[in-house]
Amino acid sequence: MKTIGLIGGMSWESTADYYKILNREVKARLGEPHSAKIIMHSVDFAEIEKLQSAGDWDKLTKKMINIAQKIESAKADIILICANTMHQMAAEVQANIKIPLLHIADTAAEKIEAESLKKVGLLGTKYVMEGSFYKNKIEDNYDIEVIIPDSKNREDVHRIIYQELVSGIFKNESRLRFIEIIESLKEKGAEGIILGCTEIPLLIKAKDSSLPIFNTTELHAKKAVQFALD
C-alpha cells in the first residue's frame, strides 16, 4: 500500500472527513483491520484565511510548496490538498515536487463524465466560483460546461462557508438557502452540482438536492485510495 500525503486544516472540519473516508475506504477494500497509510500536515486556518482575504496568493503558494516538499521528504507517494480553493496553486506545487499531486477538480470531472452530464453548477468559495483556475480545469479538459450562481447567491455561499461551516456551525436556514441556490442553477440548465468546497458536504447531502451532487471531499479521498492500492 502506498502512503497518502495530506495538506489539511483548511478547515480541520473537512480534513477530519478526509481521514475518515480514507480509512473506511481502505477497510472496505482490504477488510479488517486494515487502515490507510497517511502523512498529514495540518495548517492553522486563521493564517490561511488572512492571506486569502488579503489576496496574497504568492505567499500562499510558497507556503503550500514548502509543506508539499516536507510531505514528500517524509516519503509520501502522493499529495492531496484538502481544500478546493487552495488548488489555485496546484500547478506550482506540482512543479516543485516529484510525486503526483491529485487534483480535486479532476476527480469531480471524471465522475461527472462517467455520469454523462454535460452542464453542471459549481458551488464553493468566491475564489473557486469567480476564479478561472477551477472552471477552466474542467472545461478545458472535459466535455463539461460549468456554470455559477449569480452575484447575491455567490455572496451567500461564501459567507456561509467562512462564517459557519469552517467553524462546524450547521444551520437549517443555511441548508435551505443552499437548496434555493441549487434550484436556481437547475433553472439555468445545470444537470448536476459540484460541491466545490470540502465543507459544503458537511451541510448538504444527496437528499437535499433535486440534482445529482458531486461531493469533492469523498471523490478526492476515494481516488487517492485507488492510487494507494493499485
Accessible surface in RSA format (square Angstrom, percent):
REM  Atomic radii and reference values for relative SASA: ProtOr
REM  Chains: A
REM  Algorithm: Lee & Richards
REM  Probe-radius: 1.40
REM  Slices: 20
REM RES _ NUM      All-atoms   Total-Side   Main-Chain    Non-polar    All polar
REM                ABS   REL    ABS   REL    ABS   REL    ABS   REL    ABS   REL
RES MET A   1    82.76  42.9  18.25  12.1  64.51 153.6  23.74  20.2  59.02  78.2
RES LYS A   2    70.26  34.3  66.79  41.0   3.47   8.3  54.29  48.9  15.97  17.0
RES THR A   3    24.40  17.4  24.40  24.7   0.01   0.0   5.74   7.7  18.66  28.2
RES ILE A   4     1.13   0.6   1.13   0.8   0.00   0.0   1.13   0.8   0.00   0.0
RES GLY A   5     0.00   0.0   0.00   N/A   0.00   0.0   0.00   0.0   0.00   0.0
RES LEU A   6     0.00   0.0   0.00   0.0   0.00   0.0   0.00   0.0   0.00   0.0
RES ILE A   7     0.00   0.0   0.00   0.0   0.00   0.0   0.00   0.0   0.00   0.0
RES GLY A   8     0.00   0.0   0.00   N/A   0.00   0.0   0.00   0.0   0.00   0.0
RES GLY A   9     1.37   1.7   0.00   N/A   1.37   1.7   0.91   2.5   0.46   1.0
RES MET A  10     6.31   3.3   1.33   0.9   4.98  11.9   1.45   1.2   4.86   6.4
RES SER A  11     2.46   2.1   2.39   3.2   0.07   0.2   2.39   5.1   0.07   0.1
RES TRP A  12   162.62  65.3 161.37  78.1   1.25   2.9 136.70  72.9  25.92  42.1
RES GLU A  13    33.85  19.4  29.09  22.0   4.76  11.3   0.16   0.3  33.69  27.5
RES SER A  14     0.00   0.0   0.00   0.0   0.00   0.0   0.00   0.0   0.00   0.0
RES THR A  15     4.58   3.3   4.56   4.6   0.02   0.0   4.56   6.1   0.02   0.0
RES ALA A  16    37.08  34.1  28.04  43.3   9.04  20.6  35.74  50.3   1.34   3.5
RES ASP A  17    36.11  25.3  36.11  35.9   0.00   0.0   0.82   1.9  35.29  35.2
RES TYR A  18     0.00   0.0   0.00   0.0   0.00   0.0   0.00   0.0   0.00   0.0
RES TYR A  19   112.16  52.4 112.16  63.8   0.00   0.0  67.54  50.8  44.62  55.0
RES LYS A  20   100.70  49.1  96.17  59.0   4.53  10.8  49.96  45.0  50.74  54.1
RES ILE A  21    27.86  15.9  26.37  19.6   1.50   3.6  27.58  19.9   0.28   0.8
RES LEU A  22     0.00   0.0   0.00   0.0   0.00   0.0   0.00   0.0   0.00   0.0
RES ASN A  23    26.22  18.1  24.19  23.4   2.03   4.9  21.06  50.7   5.15   5.0
RES ARG A  24   150.46  63.2 146.14  74.5   4.32  10.3  53.83  73.6  96.63  58.6
RES GLU A  25    30.11  17.3  28.84  21.8   1.26   3.0   1.06   2.1  29.04  23.7
RES VAL A  26     0.43   0.3   0.43   0.4   0.00   0.0   0.43   0.4   0.00   0.0
RES LYS A  27    85.22  41.6  83.09  51.0   2.12   5.1  36.21  32.6  49.00  52.2
RES ALA A  28    84.23  77.4  42.77  66.0  41.47  94.3  54.28  76.4  29.96  79.4
RES ARG A  29   111.25  46.7  76.37  38.9  34.87  83.0  35.36  48.3  75.89  46.0
RES LEU A  30    78.19  43.5  50.76  36.3  27.43  69.0  55.82  39.2  22.37  60.2
RES GLY A  31    31.11  38.4   0.00   N/A  31.11  38.4  29.55  81.1   1.56   3.5
RES GLU A  32   128.97  74.0 100.25  75.8  28.71  68.4  57.65 111.5  71.32  58.2
RES PRO A  33   123.57  90.1 103.92  94.7  19.65  71.4 105.11  86.8  18.46 114.7
RES HIS A  34    85.08  46.5  75.11  52.2   9.97  25.5  45.09  46.5  39.99  46.5
RES SER A  35    62.58  52.9  54.01  72.1   8.57  19.8  21.24  45.2  41.35  57.9
RES ALA A  36    14.84  13.6   0.36   0.6  14.48  32.9   0.36   0.5  14.48  38.4
RES LYS A  37   107.72  52.6 102.13  62.7   5.59  13.3  62.84  56.6  44.88  47.8
RES ILE A  38    39.57  22.5   7.36   5.5  32.21  77.6   7.36   5.3  32.21  87.4
RES ILE A  39    46.80  26.6  43.80  32.6   3.00   7.2  46.80  33.7   0.00   0.0
RES MET A  40    86.88  45.0  52.13  34.5  34.75  82.7  52.33  44.5  34.55  45.8
RES HIS A  41    61.04  33.4  56.48  39.3   4.57  11.7  33.30  34.3  27.75  32.3
RES SER A  42    65.48  55.3  36.30  48.4  29.18  67.2  24.80  52.8  40.68  57.0
RES VAL A  43    23.23  15.3   6.93   6.3  16.29  39.3  12.36  10.7  10.87  29.5
RES ASP A  44    80.05  56.1  66.19  65.9  13.86  32.8  29.61  69.7  50.45  50.3
RES PHE A  45    38.52  19.3  34.40  21.3   4.12  10.7  34.40  20.9   4.12  11.8
RES ALA A  46    68.26  62.8  54.00  83.3  14.25  32.4  61.35  86.4   6.91  18.3
RES GLU A  47    91.41  52.5  86.18  65.2   5.23  12.4  35.39  68.5  56.02  45.7
RES ILE A  48     0.49   0.3   0.49   0.4   0.00   0.0   0.49   0.4   0.00   0.0
RES GLU A  49    60.86  34.9  60.86  46.0   0.00   0.0  13.14  25.4  47.72  39.0
RES LYS A  50   153.54  74.9 149.98  92.0   3.56   8.5  94.89  85.4  58.65  62.5
RES LEU A  51    24.85  13.8  24.84  17.8   0.01   0.0  24.85  17.5   0.00   0.0
RES GLN A  52     5.21   2.9   2.76   2.0   2.45   5.8   0.24   0.5   4.96   3.8
RES SER A  53    76.55  64.7  41.52  55.4  35.03  80.7  35.03  74.6  41.52  58.2
RES ALA A  54    80.50  74.0  38.67  59.7  41.83  95.2  51.35  72.3  29.15  77.2
RES GLY A  55    43.73  53.9   0.00   N/A  43.73  53.9  21.10  57.9  22.63  50.7
RES ASP A  56    53.29  37.3  47.11  46.9   6.18  14.6  15.45  36.4  37.84  37.7
RES TRP A  57    47.59  19.1  45.56  22.1   2.03   4.8  32.87  17.5  14.72  23.9
RES ASP A  58   109.14  76.4 105.32 104.8   3.82   9.0  23.83  56.1  85.31  85.1
RES LYS A  59   114.72  56.0 111.96  68.7   2.76   6.6  59.61  53.7  55.11  58.7
RES LEU A  60     0.00   0.0   0.00   0.0   0.00   0.0   0.00   0.0   0.00   0.0
RES THR A  61    23.00  16.4  23.00  23.3   0.00   0.0  13.99  18.8   9.02  13.6
RES LYS A  62   147.67  72.0 141.35  86.7   6.32  15.0  87.28  78.6  60.39  64.3
RES LYS A  63    60.03  29.3  52.78  32.4   7.25  17.3  21.42  19.3  38.61  41.1
RES MET A  64     0.00   0.0   0.00   0.0   0.00   0.0   0.00   0.0   0.00   0.0
RES ILE A  65    28.63  16.3  28.58  21.3   0.05   0.1  28.63  20.6   0.00   0.0
RES ASN A  66    71.60  49.4  70.69  68.3   0.90   2.2  16.01  38.5  55.58  53.7
RES ILE A  67     7.31   4.2   7.31   5.4   0.00   0.0   7.31   5.3   0.00   0.0
RES ALA A  68     0.00   0.0   0.00   0.0   0.00   0.0   0.00   0.0   0.00   0.0
RES GLN A  69    71.44  39.9  70.39  51.4   1.05   2.5  21.49  45.7  49.95  37.9
RES LYS A  70   116.10  56.6 107.41  65.9   8.68  20.7  68.06  61.3  48.03  51.2
RES ILE A  71     3.34   1.9   2.90   2.2   0.45   1.1   3.34   2.4   0.00   0.0
RES GLU A  72    39.16  22.5  33.45  25.3   5.71  13.6  16.72  32.3  22.45  18.3
RES SER A  73    85.62  72.4  61.33  81.8  24.29  56.0  39.80  84.8  45.82  64.2
RES ALA A  74    49.61  45.6  27.40  42.3  22.22  50.5  38.22  53.8  11.39  30.2
RES LYS A  75   164.23  80.1 151.71  93.1  12.53  29.8  99.86  89.9  64.37  68.6
RES ALA A  76     4.74   4.4   0.00   0.0   4.74  10.8   0.00   0.0   4.74  12.5
RES ASP A  77    53.27  37.3  49.04  48.8   4.23  10.0   5.23  12.3  48.05  47.9
RES ILE A  78     2.32   1.3   2.32   1.7   0.00   0.0   2.32   1.7   0.00   0.0
RES ILE A  79     0.00   0.0   0.00   0.0   0.00   0.0   0.00   0.0   0.00   0.0
RES LEU A  80     0.00   0.0   0.00   0.0   0.00   0.0   0.00   0.0   0.00   0.0
RES ILE A  81     0.00   0.0   0.00   0.0   0.00   0.0   0.00   0.0   0.00   0.0
RES CYS A  82     0.00   0.0   0.00   0.0   0.00   0.0   0.00   0.0   0.00   0.0
RES ALA A  83     6.71   6.2   6.25   9.6   0.46   1.0   6.71   9.4   0.00   0.0
RES ASN A  84     2.02   1.4   0.36   0.4   1.66   4.0   0.36   0.9   1.66   1.6
RES THR A  85     8.38   6.0   7.38   7.5   1.00   2.4   5.15   6.9   3.23   4.9
RES MET A  86     0.71   0.4   0.71   0.5   0.00   0.0   0.71   0.6   0.00   0.0
RES HIS A  87     3.47   1.9   0.00   0.0   3.47   8.9   0.00   0.0   3.47   4.0
RES GLN A  88    64.16  35.9  47.52  34.7  16.64  39.6  12.74  27.1  51.42  39.0
RES MET A  89     2.67   1.4   2.15   1.4   0.52   1.2   2.67   2.3   0.00   0.0
RES ALA A  90     4.55   4.2   3.99   6.2   0.56   1.3   4.12   5.8   0.43   1.1
RES ALA A  91    79.41  73.0  62.34  96.2  17.06  38.8  71.44 100.6   7.96  21.1
RES GLU A  92    82.22  47.2  79.16  59.9   3.07   7.3  35.68  69.0  46.54  38.0
RES VAL A  93     0.00   0.0   0.00   0.0   0.00   0.0   0.00   0.0   0.00   0.0
RES GLN A  94    64.92  36.3  61.24  44.8   3.68   8.8  42.02  89.4  22.90  17.4
RES ALA A  95    86.08  79.1  43.62  67.3  42.46  96.6  56.13  79.1  29.95  79.3
RES ASN A  96    67.83  46.8  50.27  48.6  17.56  42.3   8.05  19.4  59.78  57.8
RES ILE A  97    13.55   7.7   0.00   0.0  13.55  32.7   2.78   2.0  10.78  29.2
RES LYS A  98   196.59  95.9 161.27  98.9  35.33  84.1 114.76 103.3  81.84  87.2
RES ILE A  99    27.96  15.9  26.91  20.0   1.05   2.5  27.96  20.1   0.00   0.0
RES PRO A 100    60.23  43.9  56.25  51.3   3.98  14.5  60.07  49.6   0.16   1.0
RES LEU A 101    18.48  10.3   2.93   2.1  15.55  39.1   2.93   2.1  15.55  41.9
RES LEU A 102    26.83  14.9  24.43  17.5   2.39   6.0  26.83  18.8   0.00   0.0
RES HIS A 103    21.97  12.0  19.81  13.8   2.16   5.5  13.82  14.2   8.14   9.5
RES ILE A 104     0.00   0.0   0.00   0.0   0.00   0.0   0.00   0.0   0.00   0.0
RES ALA A 105     0.18   0.2   0.00   0.0   0.18   0.4   0.18   0.3   0.00   0.0
RES ASP A 106    30.13  21.1  30.05  29.9   0.09   0.2   7.35  17.3  22.78  22.7
RES THR A 107     6.18   4.4   1.91   1.9   4.28  10.2   2.62   3.5   3.56   5.4
RES ALA A 108     0.00   0.0   0.00   0.0   0.00   0.0   0.00   0.0   0.00   0.0
RES ALA A 109     0.00   0.0   0.00   0.0   0.00   0.0   0.00   0.0   0.00   0.0
RES GLU A 110    67.33  38.7  60.32  45.6   7.01  16.7  31.23  60.4  36.10  29.5
RES LYS A 111    86.84  42.4  83.16  51.0   3.68   8.8  39.79  35.8  47.05  50.1
RES ILE A 112     0.00   0.0   0.00   0.0   0.00   0.0   0.00   0.0   0.00   0.0
RES GLU A 113    88.94  51.1  77.91  58.9  11.03  26.3  32.34  62.6  56.59  46.2
RES ALA A 114    80.91  74.4  40.76  62.9  40.15  91.3  53.64  75.5  27.27  72.2
RES GLU A 115    86.34  49.6  68.20  51.6  18.13  43.2  12.53  24.2  73.81  60.3
RES SER A 116    86.35  73.0  66.43  88.7  19.92  45.9  38.17  81.3  48.18  67.5
RES LEU A 117    28.76  16.0  26.81  19.2   1.96   4.9  26.81  18.8   1.96   5.3
RES LYS A 118   113.17  55.2 109.21  67.0   3.96   9.4  76.98  69.3  36.19  38.5
RES LYS A 119    53.63  26.2  53.63  32.9   0.00   0.0  18.39  16.6  35.24  37.5
RES VAL A 120     0.00   0.0   0.00   0.0   0.00   0.0   0.00   0.0   0.00   0.0
RES GLY A 121     0.00   0.0   0.00   N/A   0.00   0.0   0.00   0.0   0.00   0.0
RES LEU A 122     0.00   0.0   0.00   0.0   0.00   0.0   0.00   0.0   0.00   0.0
RES LEU A 123     0.00   0.0   0.00   0.0   0.00   0.0   0.00   0.0   0.00   0.0
RES GLY A 124     0.00   0.0   0.00   N/A   0.00   0.0   0.00   0.0   0.00   0.0
RES THR A 125     5.33   3.8   5.33   5.4   0.00   0.0   5.33   7.2   0.00   0.0
RES LYS A 126    86.93  42.4  86.23  52.9   0.70   1.7  30.84  27.8  56.09  59.8
RES TYR A 127    34.08  15.9  26.42  15.0   7.66  19.9  28.18  21.2   5.90   7.3
RES VAL A 128     0.00   0.0   0.00   0.0   0.00   0.0   0.00   0.0   0.00   0.0
RES MET A 129     2.00   1.0   0.00   0.0   2.00   4.8   0.00   0.0   2.00   2.7
RES GLU A 130   101.34  58.2  66.46  50.3  34.89  83.1  25.73  49.8  75.61  61.7
RES GLY A 131    26.03  32.1   0.00   N/A  26.03  32.1  22.57  61.9   3.46   7.7
RES SER A 132    68.63  58.0  60.02  80.1   8.61  19.8  29.67  63.2  38.95  54.6
RES PHE A 133    42.20  21.1  25.29  15.7  16.92  44.0  34.80  21.1   7.40  21.2
RES TYR A 134     0.00   0.0   0.00   0.0   0.00   0.0   0.00   0.0   0.00   0.0
RES LYS A 135    60.48  29.5  60.48  37.1   0.00   0.0  29.15  26.2  31.33  33.4
RES ASN A 136    61.91  42.7  61.57  59.5   0.34   0.8   9.99  24.1  51.91  50.2
RES LYS A 137    62.13  30.3  56.09  34.4   6.04  14.4  19.90  17.9  42.23  45.0
RES ILE A 138     0.09   0.1   0.09   0.1   0.00   0.0   0.09   0.1   0.00   0.0
RES GLU A 139    53.39  30.7  34.08  25.8  19.31  46.0  13.47  26.1  39.92  32.6
RES ASP A 140   111.36  78.0  75.30  75.0  36.06  85.3  26.35  62.0  85.01  84.8
RES ASN A 141    93.56  64.5  61.28  59.2  32.28  77.7  19.61  47.2  73.95  71.5
RES TYR A 142    36.87  17.2  24.53  14.0  12.34  32.1  19.88  14.9  16.99  20.9
RES ASP A 143   101.54  71.1  89.98  89.6  11.56  27.3  36.73  86.4  64.81  64.6
RES ILE A 144     9.15   5.2   1.37   1.0   7.78  18.7   3.20   2.3   5.96  16.2
RES GLU A 145    84.73  48.6  80.93  61.2   3.80   9.1  29.81  57.7  54.93  44.8
RES VAL A 146     2.03   1.3   0.00   0.0   2.03   4.9   0.00   0.0   2.03   5.5
RES ILE A 147    25.08  14.3  21.89  16.3   3.19   7.7  25.08  18.1   0.00   0.0
RES ILE A 148    43.79  24.9  36.88  27.5   6.91  16.7  36.88  26.6   6.91  18.8
RES PRO A 149     1.51   1.1   0.00   0.0   1.51   5.5   0.16   0.1   1.35   8.4
RES ASP A 150    72.70  50.9  66.66  66.3   6.04  14.3  33.17  78.1  39.52  39.4
RES SER A 151    62.67  53.0  58.00  77.4   4.67  10.8  35.31  75.2  27.36  38.3
RES LYS A 152   119.50  58.3 115.76  71.0   3.74   8.9  97.25  87.5  22.25  23.7
RES ASN A 153    14.43  10.0  14.43  13.9   0.00   0.0   0.00   0.0  14.43  13.9
RES ARG A 154    45.42  19.1  45.18  23.0   0.24   0.6   1.27   1.7  44.15  26.8
RES GLU A 155   106.52  61.2  97.21  73.5   9.32  22.2  43.88  84.9  62.64  51.1
RES ASP A 156    11.32   7.9  11.32  11.3   0.00   0.0   0.00   0.0  11.32  11.3
RES VAL A 157     0.00   0.0   0.00   0.0   0.00   0.0   0.00   0.0   0.00   0.0
RES HIS A 158    32.29  17.6  32.29  22.4   0.00   0.0  21.30  22.0  10.99  12.8
RES ARG A 159    94.15  39.5  90.43  46.1   3.71   8.8  44.96  61.4  49.19  29.8
RES ILE A 160     1.00   0.6   1.00   0.7   0.00   0.0   1.00   0.7   0.00   0.0
RES ILE A 161     1.65   0.9   1.65   1.2   0.00   0.0   1.65   1.2   0.00   0.0
RES TYR A 162    37.35  17.4  22.56  12.8  14.79  38.5  19.43  14.6  17.92  22.1
RES GLN A 163   121.00  67.7 100.52  73.5  20.49  48.8  36.08  76.8  84.92  64.4
RES GLU A 164    10.84   6.2  10.84   8.2   0.00   0.0   4.15   8.0   6.69   5.5
RES LEU A 165     0.01   0.0   0.01   0.0   0.00   0.0   0.01   0.0   0.00   0.0
RES VAL A 166    21.09  13.9  12.98  11.8   8.11  19.5  12.98  11.3   8.11  22.0
RES SER A 167    71.02  60.0  42.49  56.7  28.53  65.7  23.79  50.7  47.22  66.2
RES GLY A 168    27.04  33.3   0.00   N/A  27.04  33.3   4.15  11.4  22.89  51.3
RES ILE A 169    74.85  42.6  71.08  53.0   3.77   9.1  74.85  53.9   0.00   0.0
RES PHE A 170    84.75  42.4  53.18  32.9  31.56  82.1  53.18  32.2  31.56  90.3
RES LYS A 171    85.89  41.9  81.10  49.8   4.79  11.4  41.24  37.1  44.65  47.6
RES ASN A 172    91.06  62.8  83.56  80.8   7.49  18.0  32.52  78.3  58.54  56.6
RES GLU A 173   118.87  68.2 110.56  83.6   8.31  19.8  46.24  89.4  72.63  59.3
RES SER A 174     4.61   3.9   2.99   4.0   1.62   3.7   1.62   3.4   2.99   4.2
RES ARG A 175    58.84  24.7  58.84  30.0   0.00   0.0  11.80  16.1  47.04  28.5
RES LEU A 176    95.70  53.3  94.48  67.6   1.21   3.0  94.57  66.4   1.12   3.0
RES ARG A 177    54.11  22.7  52.27  26.6   1.84   4.4  30.18  41.2  23.93  14.5
RES PHE A 178     0.00   0.0   0.00   0.0   0.00   0.0   0.00   0.0   0.00   0.0
RES ILE A 179    46.92  26.7  46.92  35.0   0.00   0.0  46.92  33.8   0.00   0.0
RES GLU A 180   103.07  59.2  93.51  70.7   9.56  22.8  39.52  76.4  63.55  51.9
RES ILE A 181     0.31   0.2   0.00   0.0   0.31   0.7   0.31   0.2   0.00   0.0
RES ILE A 182     0.84   0.5   0.84   0.6   0.00   0.0   0.84   0.6   0.00   0.0
RES GLU A 183    60.78  34.9  60.77  46.0   0.01   0.0  33.02  63.9  27.77  22.7
RES SER A 184    29.20  24.7  25.81  34.4   3.39   7.8  26.68  56.8   2.52   3.5
RES LEU A 185     0.00   0.0   0.00   0.0   0.00   0.0   0.00   0.0   0.00   0.0
RES LYS A 186    87.32  42.6  77.84  47.8   9.48  22.6  45.20  40.7  42.12  44.9
RES GLU A 187   153.39  88.1 113.12  85.6  40.26  95.9  48.50  93.8 104.89  85.6
RES LYS A 188    94.39  46.1  77.18  47.4  17.21  41.0  73.12  65.8  21.27  22.7
RES GLY A 189    35.69  44.0   0.00   N/A  35.69  44.0  28.58  78.4   7.11  15.9
RES ALA A 190     5.33   4.9   0.00   0.0   5.33  12.1   0.00   0.0   5.33  14.1
RES GLU A 191    71.54  41.1  64.50  48.8   7.04  16.8  27.30  52.8  44.25  36.1
RES GLY A 192     0.00   0.0   0.00   N/A   0.00   0.0   0.00   0.0   0.00   0.0
RES ILE A 193     0.00   0.0   0.00   0.0   0.00   0.0   0.00   0.0   0.00   0.0
RES ILE A 194     0.00   0.0   0.00   0.0   0.00   0.0   0.00   0.0   0.00   0.0
RES LEU A 195     0.19   0.1   0.19   0.1   0.00   0.0   0.19   0.1   0.00   0.0
RES GLY A 196     0.09   0.1   0.00   N/A   0.09   0.1   0.00   0.0   0.09   0.2
RES CYS A 197     6.07   4.6   4.57   5.1   1.50   3.5   1.83   4.6   4.24   4.6
RES THR A 198     2.09   1.5   0.68   0.7   1.41   3.4   0.00   0.0   2.09   3.2
RES GLU A 199     6.09   3.5   6.09   4.6   0.00   0.0   0.00   0.0   6.09   5.0
RES ILE A 200     0.00   0.0   0.00   0.0   0.00   0.0   0.00   0.0   0.00   0.0
RES PRO A 201     4.55   3.3   3.21   2.9   1.34   4.9   3.21   2.6   1.34   8.4
RES LEU A 202    33.37  18.6  19.96  14.3  13.41  33.7  20.59  14.5  12.78  34.4
RES LEU A 203     0.46   0.3   0.00   0.0   0.46   1.2   0.00   0.0   0.46   1.2
RES ILE A 204     1.30   0.7   0.00   0.0   1.30   3.1   0.00   0.0   1.30   3.5
RES LYS A 205    97.06  47.4  94.92  58.2   2.15   5.1  69.38  62.4  27.69  29.5
RES ALA A 206    72.80  66.9  60.55  93.4  12.25  27.9  60.78  85.6  12.02  31.8
RES LYS A 207   170.46  83.2 127.06  78.0  43.40 103.3 111.34 100.2  59.12  63.0
RES ASP A 208    18.55  13.0   8.93   8.9   9.62  22.8   4.43  10.4  14.12  14.1
RES SER A 209    17.03  14.4   0.00   0.0  17.03  39.2   2.36   5.0  14.67  20.6
RES SER A 210    68.53  57.9  27.48  36.7  41.06  94.6  40.15  85.5  28.38  39.8
RES LEU A 211    19.98  11.1  14.82  10.6   5.16  13.0  16.95  11.9   3.03   8.1
RES PRO A 212    72.08  52.5  58.81  53.6  13.27  48.3  71.23  58.8   0.85   5.3
RES ILE A 213    34.49  19.6  13.22   9.9  21.27  51.3  13.22   9.5  21.27  57.7
RES PHE A 214     7.27   3.6   5.88   3.6   1.39   3.6   7.27   4.4   0.00   0.0
RES ASN A 215    35.74  24.6  33.46  32.3   2.28   5.5   8.32  20.0  27.42  26.5
RES THR A 216     0.00   0.0   0.00   0.0   0.00   0.0   0.00   0.0   0.00   0.0
RES THR A 217     0.92   0.7   0.92   0.9   0.00   0.0   0.92   1.2   0.00   0.0
RES GLU A 218    60.89  35.0  60.89  46.1   0.00   0.0   7.21  14.0  53.68  43.8
RES LEU A 219    33.32  18.6  30.04  21.5   3.28   8.2  30.50  21.4   2.82   7.6
RES HIS A 220     0.00   0.0   0.00   0.0   0.00   0.0   0.00   0.0   0.00   0.0
RES ALA A 221     0.00   0.0   0.00   0.0   0.00   0.0   0.00   0.0   0.00   0.0
RES LYS A 222    75.25  36.7  74.46  45.7   0.79   1.9  32.14  28.9  43.10  45.9
RES LYS A 223    65.55  32.0  62.10  38.1   3.45   8.2  35.60  32.0  29.95  31.9
RES ALA A 224     0.00   0.0   0.00   0.0   0.00   0.0   0.00   0.0   0.00   0.0
RES VAL A 225     0.00   0.0   0.00   0.0   0.00   0.0   0.00   0.0   0.00   0.0
RES GLN A 226    74.01  41.4  73.72  53.9   0.29   0.7  11.32  24.1  62.69  47.5
RES PHE A 227    60.32  30.2  57.86  35.8   2.46   6.4  59.95  36.3   0.37   1.1
RES ALA A 228     1.79   1.6   0.45   0.7   1.35   3.1   0.45   0.6   1.35   3.6
RES LEU A 229    49.85  27.8  18.40  13.2  31.45  79.1  21.11  14.8  28.74  77.3
RES ASP A 230   124.73  87.4  76.30  75.9  48.43 114.5  58.29 137.2  66.45  66.3
END  Absolute sums over single chains surface
CHAIN  1 A    10227.4       8375.0       1852.3       5280.5       4946.9
END  Absolute sums over all chains
TOTAL         10227.4       8375.0       1852.3       5280.5       4946.9
